[in-house]
Amino acid sequence: MSAPETLTPATLAAASFPGPQLGVLGDPIAHSLSPAMHGAALAALGPTHPELAGWHYHRLHVTAAELPAALRALHAKGFVGLNLTVPHKVQVLGLVESLSAEARRAASVNTLIATPTGWTGHTTDGQGFLAALEERTGRTVAGRPVVLLGAGGAARAVAAACLDGGCARLTIHNRDAAKAGELAAALADPRVHGTGLDTLTTLPAEALVVNCTTLGLKADDPSPLGATALHPGHFVFDTTYAATPSRLLRDARAAGADGCDGRPMLRWQGALAFRLWTGVLPPAEPMRRALDETAS
């Protein structure tokens, strides 16, 4: 079939698909650049990997309430792999047959692989973040103080990756301070502390600030961080992305701090997911062009 711009559970029920199918599920989902990125990867690999002919990647608007039934339907329709974004990365933990070690450690899933009877859960968010950070800054998290904004699914994966990567300390700030504390306790590492966003007024020198809240998806979203906290020497990694830089990134640059939006991380986590589905790591440049990373 010729897929609509965005599939829903209702349109999925009447659809049929030739060949292996992939997709991303979220609510909201209209902003997602994953279909363009994976479409570019599939097109680039076509001449050298004929086995990928007929593979397609779809955007699917699926609410939290619809997720269990949607996963069953997608499996029945022949989807071989899926990506998950907000709000599904934690809920899906109870809907998969098994978890990779990294997904279990992070208690977060962003990639599903079909089995004969269901789905296995993986996360490429953490490794995607680390690869993107090193690519953009020439540095790893080793020995650095990390200030993490948010305590949802992406934050869990980034937090676990930062700890495994040797960060000096990790402070988790969330609007709901209790959730930040719960994530800190679950990580069970003396370098971690969880508290409220309202307590964040100053940052350590050379702090790596990682925004894993949803503030930044909309052009008029406020920043999750007060502008006066930012100074030269800080690096702001905003995992959101939009047509224009977020308020957080604009504040960072006005303060003389460096930063990037979430496109490099999106590309890397997508490439790693693509390899899990196909066994092939796709070339970076077609995906980078599809994401218009120069806009970040």
N, C-alpha and C positions, 0 to 999 in steps of 0.2 A: 504494500500500500504506500501511498504518498503520505507520510506522517504529518499531522497538523503541527503548528508551531509549538504547542504545548499539549501533551496528553493529560487526561484526567482519568480517574477510575471509570467514569461513565463512557468516555470515548475508547478507552482501552478494551472494554468488554466487547465492543463490536469490531475490533481491529484484528487483522491477521498480518503476519510479518514473514517475508521470505528471508532466510539466512539468519545468522546469529545477531542478536540485538543487545545493545548496551543502553544505559540511561542514568540520569541523575534525578533523585527524588528530593523534594523540599517544599516548604511553605513559609515564606514566598519562594518562588523559583524563576519568575520572569527575568530577573537580573542576571541569571547564571550564564557565564561564558563557556561553561564546560562543553556544551554541544559544538560550538564553533571550534574550540581547541581540539577536541577529540576527532571531529570531522576532518580538520586539517591534518592530524596525525595519520588517520586512515588513508586520506588521499595521497599523502607523501609516501606512504609505505606500499601503496598499490602496485607499482611497477616491480618491486623486488619481493613482495610477499603476496602472491596471488591467492593464498589461502585466506586472506582477509577481505577478499572481494565479497560484497554483499553484507558486510558488517555495517550497522548503523547505530548512531548514538542519539538518544532522545531526551528531551526535557519533559519531566512529569510533575504536575502539581498534585501533591498528595499531602493531606493533613495528617496530624498525629492519629486521629481517630480512624482514618482510612488505611493506615500503614499495614496492619496485619493482613487484611484482605488484599491489598495491593501487591504485597510480596507474593502471596499465593497465586494471584492472577498473572503476575509477570513471569513467575516460574513456569506456569502452565503455557504461557505464550511463547516460551523459548528464549527468554532473555538469559544470557550467560553471565552477565556481570552488571553491577550497579554501583553508583556512587550515592552517598547520602550526605545531605547538608541539613541546616537548621529546619525542624527541631528533632531530627530522627536519630542522631548519633548515639544517644544514650538509651532511648526507648528500645532500639533494635537489639540491644544486648539480650533481651528475653525472647527474641523471635528467631534466633539462628541456631543451627545444629551444633556449631563449635566456634571457637574464637582462636585467632592466632595468639601467640605469646605476647606480642606487642599490644594487640587490642585488649587483651585481658589486663595487662599492666596499666594501660591508660584508661580502662573502663569506658572505651569509646570506639565506635566503628564508623568508618567513612567509605568502606569498600566491601561489596559482597560478591562472592563467587558462587555460582550455581553448582549444586551437587545433584545426583539423581533424585533426591527426595527433599531438597530444601536449599539452604544457604549457609555458607561459612562466612564469618565476619573477620575483617582485617582493618587495620588503620594505616594509612600512609601519610596522615597529617603531620605527625611528629618528624619523621624523616624528611618529608617534603619541606617543612619549615627550616630544619637545620641546613639542608642543601641550599635552599634559597638564601638564607642568611649568609652563608659562607660565600656564595656566588656574588651577592650584592656588596658585602663588606670586606671580604678577604679574611674574615675572622670567624672563629667558632664561638660557642657559648662558654668554653672552658675558662674558668677563673673570673667570669663576669657576673655582676649582680643583675638579676632579671626581675622586672616588675611586670606581672601578668595581670591584665584587666579582663575580668570575666571568669566564669567557673563552669561553663557549659562543655559540650562535647569536644569542640576544637581546643578549648583551653586545657582540658584533661590530657589530650594527646601532646600538646606543646609542652605542658608542665613536665610530663614524664620524660620527654625527649631532652629537655634542658637539664634535668637532674642526671639522666644517663650520660649526657654530654659533658658533665663536669662543671656546671655553673657554680659560682661561689655561694650564692644564696638565691632563693626564689620567694618573692612576696606576691601573694595572690590577693587582688582587690576585686570585690564584687559588690554590686548594689545591695544584694542580700548577703550580709556579712556571715550569716550562719552557713550558707552554701560554700563560701570561701573557706571557712573553717573546716567544713566536712571534707572538702577536696584536699586540703592540707593534711588532715588526719589520715585520709585514705592513702596518700602518697607515702606516709610513714618515713619521713626523712628529716633529720634535724635541721637541714638547711631551709626548710619550708615554713612559712608563716602565712595564715589567711586572715583577712580583715575586710572591713568595709571600704567602698570606694571613697566615702566621705572623709576617711582618715588620710587620704593621699594628698599631701600638700607640698612635699619636697621629694626629690629623687636623689639616689646616690650618684656620685660622680661616675661618668662613663656607663650609666645604667642602660641596659637594653630594655626598652618598653615595648610590650607586645599586646596589642589590642585584639582580644578575642570576643568582645561584645559585638552586638549587631549594629552599634552606633557607627554610621559611616556608609551604610547601604543606601541611605537616602541623602539627597543633596542638602537638605535642610536639617539633618541630624546634628545635635550638639556634640561636642567632644566629651568623651568620658573622663577627661583629665583637664585640670585647670592649666591654662596657658602659662601661668607664672612658674610652674614647676619645671618647665623645660629650659634647657641651657645648651650651649655648645658642648660637644662631647657625648651627648645622649644620642642614641639611635632609636627611632620609632618605627616599629614594624607593625603596620596596621593590616590585619588579615582580611579586612573588608576591601572591596573595590567598587568603584562606580565610574560614571563618565567623567567626573571631576574629582580632584583630590578632596579627601574628607577634611572636616574642620580640624581634627587632630593633626593631620599632616600639614595643613596650612599653618597651624599654630607652631608646630615644630620648626618649620622652615623659617618662620618669622623670628623665632628665638635663636636661630643659628644652629639648630640641631639637624642631623641628617635623618632620612627615613625612606620608606617605600610602602606601597600599598600591597594588597594580597595577591597580585597577579603572579609574581615569581613563585610563591608558595603554591598557588593554584596549579601552575604549570608542572611543578615538581611532583606534588602529590598525585596529579593526574597521570603523569608519565609513569610513576611507580605503580599506580593502579592498573594502567594499561599493560604493563609488563606482567602483573599478576594474572590478568585475563588472557593474554596472548602469548606470553613468553618473550615478547619483543619490547625493548626500550625504545620509544619513538624518538625521532630527531627533535631537538629543541627548537630550531629556528622556525619551522612552520607553525608550531604551537605559540611561540613568542609573537609572531606576526598576527595570528588569529586573536590573541589577547590584547594587541596594541600596547605592549608593555612600556613603550616609550611614554605613554600617557601618565604613568605613575610617577 
